[in-house]
Amino acid sequence: MESFLRLKDAERKVFRATFQDGLWDVFIGCVVLQLAVSPLLSTRLGDFWSSAVFLPFYALVFGIIWLVRKSVVAPRLGSVRFGPARKTRLKKFTIIMLAVNLVAFLAGMVFAIRADVSSGLMYVVLFGFIVLVLFSTAAYFLECVRFFVYGVLFVLSFVVGEWLFAQHSVRHHGFPITFGLTSGIIITVGLVHFVRLLRRYPIPVVEPGSEEPAP
């Protein structure tokens, strides 16, 4: 019984660390950073290429995160195979995220075809709602409340940017300012959590002649 409880505790620790070690925060922050930089590039590259140029950047960041998790996080926390409950939770999360993204895609297509410029406010509200649902779903299923806060910050960046554009004629709808700030906050929080994890879980030291890590 004791070994079972220790295994469950190890599983929960690894599961939570997988999404709360700060590395996914850094990745999310880098994605949000695109919304701050893309408007500055759109004049020369166009809307499509100003976003497409970030794909290699995302691949690089994802690769670095994978290497860091494998070489830095795993030696500290170990690795376990998730049980049926965790697998079911992740499966539900994946299905819901795919469904919400599909709805977002279809809504975007309908809006692009039928909406006019005067309905921009509806687009902001719809897009903000979808983003908040995505982040809220991630916060619940991945047991990471910070993701919900990031969703709120994302929506506020969108709304405040539009306000800066409408009231103060700030270029690019204010997105370089608002999303740049939000990106900086998310990346900083991620790095803080990653450093905390390194301090809390040092690499176990195996003493000579012993098969068990020293406490």
GULO-475850 format. One record per residue: residue in three letters; x, y, z of N, C-alpha, C, O in turn. Coordinates in steps of 0.2 Angstrom, whole numbers, plus 5000, padded with zeros to 4 digits. Layout:
AlaXYZXYZXYZXYZ ...
% end
This chain:
Met500449945000500050005000500450065000500350114996 Glu501050065004501450125005501850134998501850194996 Ser502050084995502350084988501850114983502050154979 Phe501250094983500750124979500650194980500650234975 Leu500550214986500550284987501150324985501050384982 Arg501750304986502350334984502350344976502550394973 Leu502050284973502050294965501550344963501750374958 Lys500950344966500450394964500750464965500650514961 Asp501150474971501350544972501950554967501950614965 Ala502350514965502850524960502450544953502750584950 Glu501950504952501550514946501350584946501350624941 Arg501050604951500750674952501250724951501150774948 Lys501850714954502350764954502650774947502750824945 Val502750714944502950724937502450754932502650794928 Phe501850734933501350764929501250844930501250874925 Arg501250864936501250934937501850974935501851024932 Ala502450944936503050974934503050974926503351024924 Thr502750934923502750934915502450994913502651024908 Phe501951024916501651084914501751144918501451194917 Gln502051134924502151184929502951204930503051234935 Asp503351174926504051184927504251254924504851274925 Gly503851284921503951354918504151354911504151404908 Leu504351294908504551294901503951304896504051334891 Trp503351274898502851294893502651364894502351394889 Asp502751394900502551464900503051504895502751554892 Val503651484895504151514890503851504883503951554879 Phe503651444882503451434875502851474873502751504868 Ile502351484878501751524877501951594876501651624872 Gly502351614880502651684880502951704873502851754870 Cys503251654870503551664863503051664858503151704853 Val502551624859501951624854501651694854501451724849 Val501451724860501151784861501651844858501351894856 Leu502251834859502751884856502651894849502751944846 Gln502451844845502251854838501751904837501851944832 Leu501251914841500751964840501052034842500652084840 Ala501552034845501852104846502352114840502452174838 Val502652064837503152084832502852084825503052114821 Ser502352034824502052024817501852094814501952104808 Pro501452134818501252194815501752244812501652274808 Leu502352234815502952274813503252254807503552294803 Leu503152184805503352154799502852154794503052144788 Ser502252164795501752154790501752204784501552184779 Thr502052264786502052314780502552284775502352294769 Arg503052254776503552234771503452164769503452144763 Leu503252114774503152044772502452024770502251974767 Gly501952064772501252054772500952014778501351984782 Asp500352004778500051974784500251904785500351874790 Phe500251864779500451794780501151784782501251744786 Trp501651814778502351794779502551824786503051804789 Ser502251874788502451904794502351864800502651864806 Ser501851814799501751764804502051694803502351664807 Ala502151684796502451614794503251614796503451564797 Val503551674796504251674798504351654805504951634806 Phe503851654809503951634816503951554817504151524822 Leu503751514812503751444812504451414814504451374818 Pro504951434810505651404813505851424820506151384823 Phe505651484822505751504828505351464834505651444839 Tyr504751444832504351404837504751334837504751304842 Ala504951304831505251244831505851244835506051194839 Leu506251294835506851304839506751304846507051274850 Val506251344848506051354855505851284858505951264863 Phe505351254854505151184856505651134857505651094862 Gly506151134852506751094853507151104859507351054862 Ile507251164860507651184866507251164873507551134877 Ile506651174873506251154879506251074879506351054885 Trp506251034874506250964874506950944877506950894881 Leu507450974875508150954877508250974884508450934888 Val507951034886508051054893507651004898507850984903 Arg507050984896506650944900506950874901506950844906 Lys507250854895507550784895508250784899508350734903 Ser508650834899509250834902509350874908509750854912 Val508850914910508850954916508250934921508450924927 Val507650924918507150914923507050844924506950824930 Ala507050794919507050724921507450694926507250654930 Pro508150714926508650684931508450704938508650674943 Arg508050764938507850784945507250754948507150744953 Leu506750744943506050714945505950644943505550614946 Gly506350624939506250554936505750554931505450604929 Ser505550494929504950484924504550424926504850374929 Val503950434925503450374926502950374921502850414917 Arg502650314920502150304915501450324919501250294924 Phe501050374915500450394918499950334919499950294914 Gly499550334924499050284925498450304921498450354917 Pro497950254921497350264917496950334918496750364913 Ala496950354924496650424926496950484923496650524920 Arg497650484923497950534920497950534912497850584909 Lys497950474909497950464902497250484900497150524895 Thr496650474904496050494902495950564902495650594898 Arg496250594907496250674908496550704902496250754900 Leu497150684900497450714895497150704888497150744884 Lys496750644887496350624881495750674881495650704876 Lys495450684886494850734887495150804885494850844881 Phe495750824888495950884886496150894879495950944876 Thr496450844876496550854869495950854864495950894860 Ile495450814866494850824862494550884863494250914858 Ile494450914869494150984870494551034866494251074863 Met495151034866495651084863495551084856495451134852 Leu495451024853495351014846494651044844494651074839 Ala494151024848493551044846493451124846493151154842 Val493751154852493751224852494151264846493851314844 Asn494651234845495051264839494651254833494751294828 Leu494351194832493951194826493351244825493251274820 Val493051254831492551304831492851374830492551414826 Ala493451384833493751454831493951464824493851514821 Phe494151404821494251414814493651424810493651464805 Leu493151384811492551394807492251464808491951494804 Ala492251494814491951554816492451614812492151654810 Gly493051594812493451644809493351644801493351704798 Met493251594798493051584791492351624790492351664785 Val491851614794491251644793491351724794491051754790 Phe491651744799491751814800492151844794491951894792 Ala492651814791493051834786492551844779492751894775 Ile492151794779491651804773491151844773490951884768 Arg490751854779490151884780490251954784489751994783 Ala490651954788490652014792490952074789491352074784 Asp490752134791491052194788491452234793491552214799 Val491752294791492252324796491852344802492152354807 Ser491252364802490852394807490752344813490652364819 Ser490852274811490752224816491352204820491452154822 Gly491852254820492552234823492452214830492852174833 Leu492052254834491952234841491752164842491952134847 Met491252144838491052074839491652024838491651974841 Tyr492052044833492651994832493151994838493351944840 Val493252054841493652054847493352014853493651974856 Val492652024854492251984859492351904858492451874862 Leu492151884851492251814850492851784850492951734853 Phe493351824848494051794848494351794855494651744857 Gly494151844859494351844866494051784870494351754875 Phe493351774869493051724872493351654871493451614875 Ile493551644864493851574862494451564866494651514868 Val494851624866495551614869495451604876495851564879 Leu494951634880494851624887494651554888494851524893 Val494251524884494051454884494651404884494751364887 Leu495051424879495651374878496151374884496351324886 Phe496251434886496751444892496351414898496751384903 Ser495751424899495351394905495351324905495451284910 Thr495251294899495251224898495951194900496051144904 Ala496451224898497151204899497351214907497651164910 Ala497051264910497151274917496851214921497151194926 Tyr496251194919495851144923496251074922496351044927 Phe496251054916496550984915497250974916497450924918 Leu497651034916498351024917498551044924499151044926 Glu498051064928498151084935498651144936499051144940 Cys498551194931498951244931498551314931498351334925 Val498451344937497951404937498251464933497951504930 Arg498951464932499251514929499051524922498951584919 Phe498851464919498651474912497951514911497851544906 Phe497551504916496951554916497151624916496851664913 Val497551644920497851714921498051734914497951794912 Tyr498451694911498751704904498151724899498251764895 Gly497651684900497051694895496751764897496651794892 Val496751784903496451844904496951904902496651954899 Leu497551894903498051944900498051954893498052004890 Phe497951894889497851894882497251934880497351974875 Val496751924883496151954881496152034882495952074878 Leu496452044888496552114890497052154885496952214883 Ser497552114883498052144878497652164871497752214868 Phe497252114869496852134863496352194864496352234860 Val495952194870495552244871495852314872495652364869 Val496352314876496752374877497152404871497152464870 Gly497352354867497652374861497152414856497352464853 Glu496552384856496052414851495852484854495752524850 Trp495852484861495652554864496252604863496052664861 Leu496852584863497452634861497352654854497552714853 Phe497152604850497152624843496552674842496652724838 Ala495952664845495352704844495452764847495252824844 Gln495752774853495752834857496352874856496352934857 His496852844855497552874854497952864848498452884847 Ser497552834843497852824836498552794837499052804833 Val498652744841499252704842499352654836498852624835 Arg499852654833499952614827499952544828500052514834 His499752504823499652434824499152404829499252354832 His498652444830498152434835498452424842498152394847 Gly499052454843499352444850499652384852499852374858 Phe499552334847499752264849500552254851500652214855 Pro500952294847501652284849501752304857502252284860 Ile501352354859501452374866501152324871501452294875 Thr500452304870500052264874500352194874500452164879 Phe500452164868500652094868501352084870501552034872 Gly501752144868502452134870502552134878502952094881 Leu502152174881502152174889501852104891502152084896 Thr501352084888501052014891501551964890501651914894 Ser501851964884502351914882502951914888503151864890 Gly503151974889503751984894503551954901503951924904 Ile502851964903502651944909502651864909502851834914 Ile502351834904502351764904502951734904503151684908 Ile503451754900504151724900504451734906504851684908 Thr504451794909504751804916504451754921504851724925 Val503851744921503551704926503751634925503951594930 Gly503851614919504051544917504751534919504951484922 Leu505151584918505851574920505951574928506351534930 Val505551614931505551604939505351544941505651514946 His504851514938504651444941505151394939505251344943 Phe505451404933505951354931506551354936506851304938 Val506751414938507351424943507151394950507551354953 Arg506551404952506251374958506251294958506451264963 Leu506151264952506151194952506851174952506951124956 Leu507351204949508051184950508251184957508651144959 Arg508051234961508251244967507951194972508251164977 Arg507251174971506851134975507051064974507051024978 Tyr507251044967507450974966508150974963508250964957 Pro508650974967509350964965509450894962509050844964 Ile509950884958510050814955510250774961510750784965 Pro509950714962510150664967510850644966511050624961 Val511250634972511950614972511950544974511750524979 Val512250504970512350434971513050424975513550434971 Glu513050404981513650394984514050334982513750284980 Pro514750334982515050274980514850204984514850214990 Gly514750154980514550094983513850084985513650034988 Ser513450144983512750144985512350144979512450174974 Glu511750104979511350104973510750154974510450164969 Glu510650184980510150234981510450304981510950314984 Pro510050354978510250414979510250444986509850424990 Ala510850484988510850514994510350564995510150594990 Pro509950565001509450615002509750685002509350735003 
% end
